[in-house]
């Protein structure tokens, strides 16, 4: 069996105690080997999903009868959009444990496979009532996504309206729930409400799990662009700002002062039409300090 390199500092003791307990059914050396591979899956799944998938396959070949291994393999496949494989692993883990905590992600796999109707069926199943609050919110997010897959945009909005959405309490799921609601509102053209909920998502997003701040800036007309000038290796950050029509710069104020000195006999000036808001580009340039 082909093994993947694992850093020496990874001992396997880093895994959750419940997983470690599951691995006690294996011989000690094998349990340590599986644990180290599972640690690598957890370390890489966000930054390097493909790498995490590789370690999950090693762990699966070593201990396919351990529920925690099947679950880890499912999440690694899910992160790589291998939804059919992920669903099979989640189902296997659920058969082994009998719990329902994987129900929302299994429903999302159905969405990934192009079966939103199946995901909605799962959202109405009795298993949902056995989920904890976090699981029920996750199931609501999946159901709303399924509605959008089916172009039922208004129904998606209604699906997300809940006590958890209305609550001022910040929970681990709050930012994602508010973000999903804002995005659903924007999809039906309710822009002002969407802006309000993106702002609320920013307030709750303490770990940067969403791009709510970018979406809010976009709605406010602020655009950040990073550009590299290949000729002189100059990096520019361009900020596009909408300036109020009544705002003037120092140079414009001087010009207006000069214009006020006019011939007393000159005909009365015609009131000009209100100017359109100006778009100003502010460039912050950092040139390469290396001399040719």
C-alpha positions, -999 to +999 in steps of 0.1 A: +000+000+000+014+034-010+018+057+020+020+095+020+046+114+039+036+126+073+057+151+094+074+137+124+057+161+147+023+146+138+018+118+164-019+111+161-026+122+196-041+154+181-073+137+171-105+141+191-109+118+221-140+102+207-122+092+175-093+079+195-117+057+214-131+043+182-096+035+170-090+014+202-106-015+183-075-017+161-040-030+170-020-002+186+005+003+157-023+004+131-044+027+153-015+052+155-010+050+117-047+057+110-048+085+136-018+103+119-035+101+085-067+115+100-048+144+115-034+152+081-069+151+066-081+176+092-050+199+087-053+200+049-090+199+042-095+236+040-063+247+023-055+216+003-086+195-003-069+173-028-041+165-004-066+158+024-084+134+000-052+115-005-046+109+032-083+100+037-079+072+011-049+058+030-069+058+063-098+042+045-077+014+032-063+008+066-095+009+086-127+009+066-148-005+094-142+025+116-170+050+114-148+080+121-126+070+091-156+067+068-168+101+080-134+117+073-133+101+039-168+115+032-158+150+041-126+148+021-146+137-010-172+164-003-145+191-002-133+178-037-169+179-050-170+141-053-205+140-041-215+105-050-184+091-032-190+114-002-227+104+000-217+067+001-192+073+029-216+093+049-243+067+046-218+040+057-208+061+087-245+066+096-252+029+094-223+022+118-233+048+144-270+052+140-269+090+146-283+116+123-257+144+126-246+138+089-281+143+076-277+179+064-244+172+045-259+141+030-288+163+017-263+187+003-246+159-016-280+152-032-280+189-043-245+184-057-257+154-077-284+176-093-312+162-071-326+192-052-360+175-048-344+147-029-327+173-006-360+188+001-375+155+009-347+150+034-354+184+049-389+173+058-379+139+072-382+129+109-344+127+112-343+165+112-361+167+145-333+146+160-307+172+150-293+197+175-298+234+168-267+238+147-278+208+126-313+222+121-299+255+109-276+237+085-306+217+072-325+250+067-295+264+047-295+233+025-332+234+019-330+271+009-302+262-015-324+234-030-352+259-035-328+282-054-316+253-075-352+249-086-356+286-093-380+289-063-364+322-051-393+335-030-396+301-013-359+301-005-364+335+013-393+321+033-373+290+042-346+311+058-369+332+078-368+317+113-363+325+150-325+319+145-324+345+118-344+371+138-323+365+170-297+391+180-276+364+196-244+355+178-240+318+173-215+298+151-241+296+123-254+332+125-231+348+099-238+321+073-275+322+079-276+360+076-254+358+045-276+333+028-307+354+035-290+385+021-279+367-010-315+353-015-329+388-011-305+402-037-314+374-061-350+388-063-339+424-065-345+435-029-312+453-028-318+477+002-329+447+023-300+427+011-275+454+020-290+455+055-285+417+060-250+417+045-241+443+071-256+421+098-236+392+085-204+412+087-212+420+124-216+383+131-187+370+110-159+371+135-137+345+118-141+356+082-161+325+072-180+345+045-172+373+020-200+394+034-177+425+037-168+423+000-205+419-010-214+449+012-187+470-003-198+460-038-234+472-030-220+505-017-201+511-050-166+505-036-145+483-058-110+471-049-088+460-078-053+446-077-033+450-109+003+442-119+020+463-145+042+438-163+064+465-178+077+481-146+066+455-120+044+481-103+015+469-082-015+492-079-044+490-057-073+510-072-102+521-051-132+534-070-151+558-048-184+575-057-181+612-048-211+633-039-220+658-066-216+687-041-181+677-030-152+697-044-115+693-043-090+720-032-082+727-069-118+729-078-124+754-049-096+776-062-111+775-097-145+785-084-130+814-065-114+827-097-146+823-116-164+845-090-144+876-102-165+885-132-176+917-151-205+933-133-221+941-166-219+905-177-253+888-182-265+867-152-251+832-154-276+804-161-279+780-132-261+748-143-276+714-141-266+692-112-234+674-121-234+636-122-216+619-093-179+617-101-159+585-101-125+590-086-097+564-087-073+564-059-041+545-067-017+532-041+014+521-061+043+501-048+072+498-072+096+470-072+127+481-053+151+459-073+171+480-097+179+465-131 
